Amino acid sequence: MKPVRVQLIGNAAEEFENLNKIVGQEQANDIQNSEHQQLLKSIKQKIELIKANPQYGAPVPKTLVKKSGYLVDNLWVADLVGYWRMLYTLKGDQVEILCFVLEIIDHKRYDKIFGYRKK
């Protein structure tokens, strides 16, 4: 099996860095269990699951990938705690598989990107 490397880029990297700072501040203030901490833990768990199985998430249909505005050939979504989503794409060659996490978004933004509406 090819090794899998996961890399957070763009908005995902910024969100992850901000979340790490917030969690660090919470832990310094002796806050043990918050939404931020749960989200960070969920992201780290999903990254490990993707390393073990790059196709862990649900594939986004090709028609929606084009609508999304991401310039990628494939798009996957992994559900996070609290209705957050992690969008990622896979690139591969003979040596390894690269997983680029594109965004970490809440449910409202996820619905907006893919044109889902409330019923």
C-alpha positions in Angstrom: 0.0 0.0 0.0 1.2 3.5 -0.8 2.0 5.8 2.0 -0.6 8.6 2.5 0.4 12.1 3.5 -2.3 14.5 4.7 -1.7 18.3 4.2 -4.0 21.1 5.3 -3.9 24.0 2.8 -5.6 27.4 2.4 -8.6 28.0 4.6 -8.3 24.6 6.3 -4.7 25.4 7.5 -5.9 28.8 8.8 -8.9 27.3 10.6 -6.8 24.5 12.1 -4.2 27.0 13.3 -6.9 29.2 14.8 -8.6 26.3 16.4 -5.3 25.1 18.0 -4.8 28.6 19.5 -8.3 28.7 20.9 -7.9 25.2 22.4 -4.5 26.1 23.9 -6.1 29.2 25.6 -9.0 27.1 26.9 -6.6 24.5 28.3 -4.5 27.3 29.9 -7.8 28.5 31.6 -8.5 24.9 32.8 -11.4 24.4 30.4 -11.4 20.6 29.8 -14.2 19.9 27.4 -15.5 22.5 24.9 -16.9 22.5 21.4 -13.5 23.7 20.1 -11.7 20.9 21.8 -14.2 18.3 20.5 -13.8 19.7 17.0 -10.0 19.7 17.1 -10.1 16.1 18.4 -12.5 15.1 15.6 -10.3 16.7 12.9 -7.2 14.8 14.2 -9.2 11.5 14.3 -10.4 12.0 10.7 -6.9 12.8 9.5 -5.7 9.5 11.0 -8.6 7.6 9.5 -7.8 9.2 6.1 -4.1 8.1 6.4 -5.3 4.6 7.0 -7.9 4.7 4.2 -7.8 7.7 1.9 -11.3 6.9 0.6 -12.7 7.1 4.2 -15.1 9.9 3.5 -18.1 10.1 1.2 -17.3 11.0 -2.4 -19.0 14.2 -3.7 -20.8 13.6 -7.0 -18.8 15.0 -10.0 -21.7 17.4 -10.8 -21.4 19.0 -7.4 -17.6 19.1 -7.5 -17.8 21.4 -10.5 -20.5 23.5 -8.8 -18.3 23.8 -5.7 -15.7 26.0 -7.3 -12.8 23.9 -6.2 -10.4 23.2 -9.1 -10.1 19.5 -8.3 -10.9 16.2 -10.1 -12.3 14.5 -7.0 -13.7 15.7 -3.7 -14.5 13.8 -0.5 -16.3 14.9 2.6 -15.7 13.6 6.1 -18.3 14.4 8.8 -16.9 16.0 12.0 -18.5 16.5 15.4 -21.3 19.1 15.6 -22.3 19.0 12.0 -18.9 20.3 10.8 -17.5 19.0 7.6 -13.9 18.4 6.3 -13.5 18.6 2.5 -10.5 16.9 0.9 -9.1 15.8 -2.4 -6.7 13.0 -3.3 -3.7 13.2 -5.6 -1.6 10.2 -6.3 1.4 8.9 -8.2 3.6 5.8 -8.2 5.2 6.7 -4.8 2.5 8.0 -2.5 -1.0 9.4 -2.1 -1.4 13.1 -1.1 -4.5 14.2 0.6 -5.1 17.9 0.6 -7.7 19.1 3.2 -9.3 22.1 1.4 -11.7 23.4 4.0 -13.1 22.7 7.5 -16.6 24.2 7.4 -19.8 24.3 9.3 -23.0 22.8 8.0 -24.4 26.2 6.8 -21.4 26.9 4.6 -21.4 23.3 3.3 -25.0 23.6 2.2 -24.2 26.9 0.5 -21.2 25.5 -1.4 -23.2 22.6 -2.8 -26.5 24.5 -3.3 -28.4 22.5 -0.8 -31.5 24.2 0.6 -33.6 23.8 3.7 -36.8 21.8 3.2 
